[in-house]
Amino acid sequence: MIKEFTSSAIEALSTNDDGQILVTFTGGRQYTYGVADVMAFATAFNAATSKGRFVNQEIKAEGTATALTAVTV
């Protein structure tokens, strides 16, 4: 679903069929977020020019994503 990308803020991002995305930020912090529509999120993420800005805006958008867990590695 998520195409290869480069970002100074995001090291990796993956999705699953349970409505969750796993974001690994540069530096190793990992967060799992719940999203209403994983496919729509992935499509918009792939099209975004700035991956970090997109994730930041989507996470802050009310009702779009909810932090489920946070892990620092």
N, C-alpha and C positions, 0 to 999 in steps of 0.2 A: 504494500500500500504506500509506504513512504519511500520516495525516491532518494538516491544518494544526494547529499547536500554538503555544503561547507558553511560554517558559521563560527564566528569568534566567540559566541556566547553558549552555543549548544553543541555538545560533543556527540550526542546520539539521541534519537527519538524513535520509539516503536509503539505500535498499537496492538490491541488484541480485540477479540470479538465480544468481550464483556463490557465494552464501553469505556475502556481505560487506555490512557496513553502513559508511557514511561519516558520521562525526560531526564537525560543526564546532562547537566550543565558543565561547562569547562571548569575544571577544578574538582570534579567528582561528585558534586551533590546530585542526588537522584530524587525525583519526585514522581509519584503516581497520581494522575488526575482522572476524574470521571468526566466524560463528555457525553452529551445527549446523542450525537450522531458521529461515530468514529469515521465513517466514510467521508462525510462532508468536511470534517476536520482535516483529514489526510489530504483531500483534494485541495482545500484552501491552503494548507501548509506547503504542499508541493508547488503551488502557484505563487507563494509569497516571495518577494524580493529579499526581505530581511527576515530570516527564520526566527531570530531572537525577538525581534519586535513583534512579529506575529504571535508567537507563543505568549509573550508578556501581555499583549492586548487581549487575546482570547481568554487567558486565565483570569484577567481582571474583569472581563465582561460578566456582568451579573447573570447567573444561570447557565453560563456556557461550560465552565469547568469547575470542579470542586477538588481540592487537594485531599487525597485519601491517605497518603503516607509520605513521609520525608525521610531520606536516609543519606547520611554523609559517609562516603567511602574513603 
